[in-house]
Amino acid sequence: LSCRRYPTVEIRAETFNGSTHVPVPSDSAFLKALLFELRLVDDHVFVEHRDTCTRINHSSVYSVRTEGGDLWPVLAFQKSGVIYACLPLVEETLEPRPPLLTVSGLSQGLALLLGIVDYISPSRKNEAELNAKIGQLRNLLIQACPLGTPLNTNIRSLNSSFDDIQEMPTDENQPAWRSNTYKGKPQVNVCITEKVKCMQYDKRDVVDMWQVYGAVNCKCDIEGSAPNVTLSLNLPMNGPPLQDIVVHHCVTSVDPAMLMSSSAEPLDDSVYSGPYKFPFVPPSDSFNLCYYTSQVPVPPILGCYQFIEEESQFKITVNLKLHESIKNSFEYCEARIPFFNRGPIAQLEYKVSYGQLDLSREKSLLVWVLGQKFPKSLEVSLTGTVSFGTAGKEHPTDYVCTGNTAYVKLYFRIPDFTLTGCYVDQHSIQIFAPGKPKITASGELISSDYYIWNSKAPAPMVYKTLLD
């Protein structure tokens, strides 16, 4: 456990909330309460305030129940076996709870936690190195966040030893997040990464769900202590608007209407649809300028999966169709078909209209490699039959995938393409610094939790329409 508390911030929180203030408990008590809330302990016990279906958490913001009351908003997530959490200050009354978009401390806390993830993650496979880095965090946080407000979220750029800390820049205009100054030809590199999540059921009474999450990464090598840069994100005509926009703390001003568009509310004609202009003073290293979501009208690949038991064999049918609006040029594309709670595949007969089917070494997973392109028809199919041997301890198990409940999971990346159509107009990038900068802009679409469930069996559902 590595923890950093800020008494001055706790006093400010008490001042804001008065009699409704919930004190932060001891480190050990907070950790115990957080683990319980995240279902990492006692997950087999039903606790109504935590597990009721009426309380579905759509973000990484939690209300953690302690002896003194409910602590909110606790920002927490788990990555590679490490839990990252912080309790941002809400500079307004907590009753009633304000909308998340109005709590500026949340985006600051998220930026700080992501900086810590970036610092720690490369060492996650080496326990000794991981423990050493966690041990250095306290010194690093004194520099990154000395009095509770993040000044530099790029933890990797900081020095772990106080002996090596250089003096603060003498230029009073240089912001704290610019840890050094660049010398050389100015250049700006921007990459828009969109990830698409999807749940498809191929059922009349169940609504398929999909969501796009975007991040705009920038690397600005520009001379000067505080260079001003303006970057615009554009959408094609009638493109779905960007929503749930969270900006980096180096952004100096934004149109408030840009931040008010929320995916929790239905879209209307007045929603802000760009261009999305971001003036900022860039950090020295690579950083994510903003994050966003979008409600695109169709998923990139539509699928249907049927897994049916016939006597002692199982019949498999998978159909995939690439939507015609999607760029048909993949870095990779494959469909993985796992079989849980069963023995190894003893017999396999199949036919694919396109691509190649491989069987994993453990004989519990089929990998359908589709390669870099779909055929001209944009449709591919797989049919076959499988039979299973006796299950052993080495074969995968799953609490959800019992009986015929099963899925196909898609993995793909499309370079130089975004599902929203969002792009950076290179001519709109303004840099108020000497020299003509070299500007490169790119985009990519990556699958993330892209599931196609067996339509012939029950499946976990997010929403279900009511039948007449």
Secondary structure, 3 states (H helix, E strand, C coil): CCCCCCHHHHHHHHHHHHHHCCCCCCHHHHHHHHHHHCCCCCCCCCCHHHHCCCCCCCCCEEEEEECCEEEEEEEEEEECCEEEEECCCCCCCCCCCCCHHHCHHHHHHHHHHHHHHHHHHHHCCCHHHHHHHHHHHHHHHHHHCCCCCCCCCCHHHCCCCHHHCCCCCCCCCCCCCCCCCCCCCCEEEEEEEEEEEEEECCCCCECCEEEEEEEEEEEEECCCCCCEEEEEEECCCCCCCEEEEEECCCECCCCHHHHHCCCCCCCCCCCCCCCEEEEECCCCCCEEEEEEEECCCCCCEEEEEEEEEECCEEEEEEEEEECCCCCCCCCEEEEEEECCCCCCEEEEEEEECCCEEEECCCCCEEEEECCCCCCCCCEEEEEEEEEECCCCCCCCCCCCCCCCCCEEEEEEEEECCCCCCCEECHHHCEEECCCCCEEEEEEEEEEEEEEEEECCCCCCCCCECCCC
